[in-house]
């Protein structure tokens, strides 16, 4: 597989961090293409992509993956 020079390769790379039980964090800007061909773009410096498909803002994460703990009163 051909590779670019180190300087070019570093500039073109995006870091992707997979969070256990959470989103994929991608250093932006990014362009996301969904399975149906819809294209989303973001110029943010960090983008969280939903991995659980529970997000109402899919493909972007809205923290729906977090477990909601029921609050108990101490009374």
N, C-alpha and C positions, 0 to 999 in steps of 0.2 A: 504494500500500500504506500503510495507516494506521500511524502510529508513536506510541509512548507518549512521555511527557515524558522529557527526558534523564535525570533521576534514576531514574525507573521503568525505563527501557530499560537503564541501566547495571546495576541490581540484578538484572534478569532474564537478562542475557547470561551465557553460559558461554564461556570461551576454549578453543578447540580448536587444538592444535598438531600438525601432521602431521610425523612424523619420517621422513626418507628411509630406506627399508629397515627401518623399525621400526613402533612402535605409533602410534596417535592418542592424544595426551595431552589429557585433558579436565579442566578445573578443576571440582571437585565442589561439592556432592553431585550425583549423577546418577542417572537412571533409564534403563536400557538395555532396549529391546524388540528381541528377535531376530526373524528372519524367520518362525519358527514361533509367534510370539506370547508366548514366555517372557519374563517381566519380571525383570530384575535391578536391584537398587538398591545404591548405595554412598554412604556419608556421608563418605568420604575426601576430603581437600582436593585430591588429584590422582589421576585414574584413567587407567590405560593400557589402551586397547582394542586387541586383536589385529587386525592388518590382513592378516596372511599366512595365517591359519586353521591354523597349526601348533600353537597353544597347547593344552595339555591342560586348560586352565582357561578355554576360549573362552566368552564373548567377551572375557575379560580376558587381558592379555598375561602370559606366563610366561617371556619372553625366548627362546622357541624360534626366533625369527627370526635370532638371532645365529649367525654362522658359527662352527662349532667347529673351531679350528685343532688339528691333530694335534701333540702335543708330541714334540720330538725330543731325544734325549740327546746330549750333547757328547762322548761317549766314543769 
